[in-house]
Amino acid sequence: MDNNMDAIIIMRALGHPQRYALFSDLLTGTHASCCDGIELDETACCVLDLADRHPLAQSTISHHLQILVNAGVVRRERHGTYQVYRVDEPTWDEFRQHLWGLNLVHGSTGAGTPAGRLNVKQGE
């Protein structure tokens, strides 16, 4: 990711337990839609679908989804009168690569000490 602020926005968005649960649900996909008259692939859900699986008001789910949309990790699409949501795969893949890069830069040295940290014993 070229802009660290994008990663921070995504981390903040996913840092809320309810948003994380909603995002995880979208990420796993394979849900039948209860939205009448629309045929969705396995990776899209409407708010009604998510309300069936999460103990939240539809307005709360919509609010959390909007934050995920604003962070760029979820896309909203109109299907007739319904708004459906799905993971924005290119952004999610880019974010995962960003996290992997952090692991490579700041990962363990293999000796039990994180890279960039000194292994100083007390009294030295």
C-alpha positions, -999 to +999 in steps of 0.1 A: +000+000+000+015+033-010-003+054+017+000+042+053-032+062+061-051+037+040-038+009+061-046+028+093-082+035+082-087-002+073-072-013+107-095+011+125-125-001+106-118-037+112-108-030+149-144-028+160-157-063+170-191-059+152-175-046+120-149-074+121-177-100+125-196-085+096-165-083+074-156-119+083-191-130+073-187-112+039-152-127+035-164-163+040-193-158+016-215-188+005-247-174+020-281-177+003-297-143+000-331-136+015-336-106-008-365-114-031-360-111-068-322-108-070-297-135-078-265-130-060-233-148-063-219-165-032-199-135-021-226-108-018-250-101+010-277-075+017-283-060+051-313-083+056-290-113+051-266-100+077-294-091+101-304-127+101-270-137+113-260-109+136-279-096+166-279-060+154-305-036+141-305-031+104-296+005+108-265-005+129-255-030+103-258-004+076-238+021+097-210-005+102-210-015+065-207+022+055-176+025+076-162-006+059-171+009+025-154+042+034-123+022+044-123+006+010-125-031+020-162-035+012-180-025-020-217-016-022-237-024-054-273-017-062-294-047-073-329-034-080-342-019-048-315-036-027-280-025-018-256-055-016-222-057-001-191-077-009-154-076+000-134-055-023-109-082-033-082-059-048-081-037-018-082-067+006-054-084-013-033-052-012-039-047+025-029-084+032+003-078+012+009-047+033+006-067+065+029-094+051+054-067+043+053-055+079+059-091+091+090-093+068+104-059+080+095-063+117+093-101+121+111-123+145+148-128+142+143-165+148+161-162+182+129-153+202+136-116+200+116-094+177+137-076+151+148-042+162+146-050+199+176-056+222+177-087+243+189-070+275+189-089+307+181-071+340+212-059+358+233-053+327 
